[in-house]
């Protein structure tokens, strides 16, 4: 249907909230069109992302964006891996790295970031698998840059190699989150949980 695109055109210049459900096809085209409104978005929810590279179209600054959620279709990704694919776990640079209003970040699968997400109040990460201390340091960098964080939710995250000693290997000082009132770990690798708690 062309209705969503017509609605976007009619509302040009006004702040907008966007929810993309990628269960259908053509998500790359949808994201290309949505990308023209990056500077006006206050909320962006992406569910069931299959084409992981398609989000690189979101490359314009997003000064008003307060709430960002990126959910990946894990069944599709797992099938891609079984068929010889190697989906990257690197989140491409989004919004030219400019999201000064971002306070709520929900992200799954991607565990390496180019963006320096900072000043968050809510962080929800899920379905991430860490293969090295360097990958985990991306998460610590976000926490360190968000001293006002109030809620941290970690769900179904694990460690690829049992031989990784993440606690001692990540060279980073302890992180002070004096405003944190909710900390939740759900179905996470115990070593990963200890590694995060060790730094807080």
C-alpha positions in Angstrom: 0.0 0.0 0.0 1.2 3.5 -0.7 -0.8 5.0 2.2 2.1 5.1 4.7 4.3 6.9 2.1 1.5 9.4 1.3 1.1 10.1 5.0 4.8 10.8 5.4 4.7 13.2 2.5 1.7 15.1 3.9 3.4 15.4 7.3 6.7 16.7 5.9 8.3 19.1 8.3 6.5 17.7 11.4 8.0 15.5 14.1 7.1 11.8 13.4 7.0 8.4 15.0 7.7 5.5 12.8 7.1 1.7 13.3 8.4 -0.6 10.6 7.3 -4.3 10.7 9.6 -6.2 8.4 7.5 -9.4 8.1 6.8 -8.6 4.5 9.2 -7.9 1.7 10.9 -4.7 0.5 12.3 -3.5 3.8 15.2 -2.0 2.0 12.9 0.2 0.0 10.9 1.2 3.1 14.1 2.2 4.9 15.3 4.2 2.0 12.1 6.2 2.1 12.0 6.5 5.9 15.6 7.7 5.8 14.5 11.0 4.2 12.8 11.9 7.5 15.6 11.1 9.9 15.8 14.7 11.0 12.1 14.7 12.0 11.8 11.4 13.8 11.2 11.3 17.5 10.7 7.5 17.7 11.8 4.7 15.4 10.8 1.0 15.9 12.1 -1.6 13.5 10.8 -5.2 14.1 11.8 -8.4 12.4 14.7 -7.0 10.4 16.0 -9.6 7.8 18.3 -7.5 5.6 20.8 -6.5 8.2 22.6 -4.1 5.8 19.4 -2.2 4.9 19.6 -0.1 8.0 22.7 1.6 6.7 20.3 3.9 4.7 19.6 5.6 8.0 22.6 7.9 7.6 21.2 11.4 8.1 21.4 13.2 11.5 18.5 12.5 13.9 18.5 15.4 16.4 15.0 14.8 17.6 15.2 11.0 18.0 14.4 10.0 21.6 13.5 6.3 21.3 15.2 3.8 19.0 14.4 0.0 18.8 16.0 -2.4 16.3 14.7 -6.0 16.4 16.2 -8.7 14.2 14.4 -11.7 12.7 16.6 -14.4 14.4 15.0 -17.3 12.5 16.0 -15.7 9.2 19.5 -14.9 10.4 20.0 -18.5 11.8 18.9 -19.9 8.4 21.3 -17.6 6.6 24.2 -18.9 8.8 23.2 -22.5 8.1 23.3 -21.8 4.4 26.8 -20.5 4.6 26.1 -16.8 5.2 28.0 -14.8 7.8 25.7 -12.0 8.9 27.7 -9.2 10.4 27.2 -8.4 14.1 28.5 -4.9 13.5 25.9 -2.2 13.6 26.7 0.3 10.8 27.0 4.0 11.6 23.5 5.3 12.0 22.2 8.9 11.7 25.8 10.2 11.0 26.5 9.5 14.7 24.2 12.4 15.7 21.4 11.5 18.1 21.7 14.0 21.0 18.2 13.5 22.2 18.3 9.6 22.3 17.3 8.4 25.8 15.8 4.9 25.1 17.7 2.3 23.1 16.5 -1.3 22.5 18.8 -3.3 20.3 19.2 -7.0 19.5 21.8 -9.1 17.8 24.3 -6.4 17.0 27.1 -6.3 19.6 29.6 -3.9 18.0 28.7 -0.3 17.5 30.3 2.6 15.6 27.8 5.0 17.1 28.7 6.5 20.5 25.3 6.1 22.2 25.4 8.4 25.2 23.1 9.9 27.9 20.7 7.0 27.8 18.1 6.5 30.6 16.9 3.1 29.3 19.0 0.4 27.6 17.6 -3.0 26.6 20.0 -5.4 24.8 19.1 -8.9 23.8 20.2 -11.9 21.7 23.8 -10.8 21.6 26.7 -13.2 21.6 30.2 -12.0 22.6 33.3 -13.6 21.2 36.0 -11.4 22.7 36.5 -8.9 25.5 36.7 -6.1 22.9 33.1 -6.8 21.9 31.9 -6.6 25.5 33.8 -3.3 25.8 31.3 -1.8 23.4 28.6 -2.3 26.0 30.8 -0.9 28.8 31.4 2.2 26.7 27.7 2.8 26.4 27.2 2.4 30.1 30.1 4.7 30.9 28.7 7.4 28.6 25.3 7.2 30.2 25.8 8.0 33.9 22.0 8.8 34.2 20.9 5.3 33.1 17.9 4.3 35.1 17.0 0.9 33.6 19.4 -1.8 32.2 17.8 -5.0 30.8 20.0 -7.8 29.4 18.1 -10.6 27.8 19.3 -13.9 26.2 22.9 -12.8 25.8 25.8 -15.3 25.9 29.5 -15.9 25.3 30.7 -17.7 22.2 33.9 -19.1 23.7 34.0 -20.6 27.2 37.7 -19.8 27.3 37.2 -16.1 27.4 37.9 -14.5 30.7 35.9 -11.3 30.2 36.1 -10.0 33.7 39.9 -9.7 33.9 40.5 -9.1 30.2 38.5 -5.9 29.6 40.6 -3.0 30.7 38.0 -0.5 31.9 37.4 1.2 35.2 34.3 0.6 37.3 31.2 2.3 36.0 29.1 4.5 38.3 25.3 4.4 37.6 23.9 6.2 40.6 20.5 6.6 39.0 20.0 2.9 38.2 16.9 1.5 39.8 16.2 -1.5 37.6 18.8 -4.1 36.6 17.5 -7.3 34.9 19.3 -10.3 33.5 17.1 -12.9 31.8 18.5 -16.2 30.3 22.1 -14.8 30.1 25.4 -16.7 30.4 26.5 -16.6 34.0 30.0 -15.4 33.1 28.6 -12.5 31.1 26.3 -11.6 34.1 29.3 -11.6 36.4 31.4 -9.6 34.0 28.8 -6.8 33.9 28.2 -6.8 37.6 31.9 -6.8 38.3 32.1 -3.3 36.6 29.1 -1.8 38.3 
